[in-house]
Every structure is written in C-alpha cells, then in structure tokens.
Amino acid sequence: MTDNDFRIEDRKEREAKRPNYPLRRVKFLLAVVGFVASVTLMLTWHGGSLAGALVVEGVYLATALWLTVKFAPKYDGKDDNHA
C-alpha cells in the first residue's frame, strides 16, 4: 500500500467512530421525560392496580440508574489525594 492508501483508510475509520449526537440527545430526552413522569406518578399515586404501580416503579428505577451511570464521575485509576 502507498502512503495515500493509509490516509484514506484512516479517514474512513475516523468517520465510522464519530459519535451519533442526535441519537444521544434523543435517548437522554426520553430518559429525563420517563424519570420525571414516573416520579410524578409515584408521588401522586392514589391506588389502582399493583401491576401499574410496579411498572411505574420499574420505569423510575431504570431511568434513575441510567442517568446516574451516565453522569457519574469517571474513575481513571489515579488517587486524587496523593500527588
């Protein structure tokens, strides 16, 4: 391969690894809406079926966990207390 072939392959690899930002925004929006809606339903639940309450709690737990994992600080293996 020539040097130009390597450049073409590198460009294709970089384009393939580009994050899909619109998809990320949609997933984040759905998680926030699901979280707020499930919290609202849990706090205002007046009765009804147990299955409905469990679904609402499941949505709450799933979205809360996803948002927590998404925004939790990343641990890079370095101790901040020691230089």
Residue pairs with C-beta under 8 A, 6 or more apart in sequence:
28 70
31 63
31 66
31 67
31 70
32 63
32 67
34 59
34 62
34 63
35 60
35 63
35 64
35 67
37 59
38 56
38 57
38 59
38 60
38 63
39 60
41 56
42 56
42 57
42 60
45 53
45 56
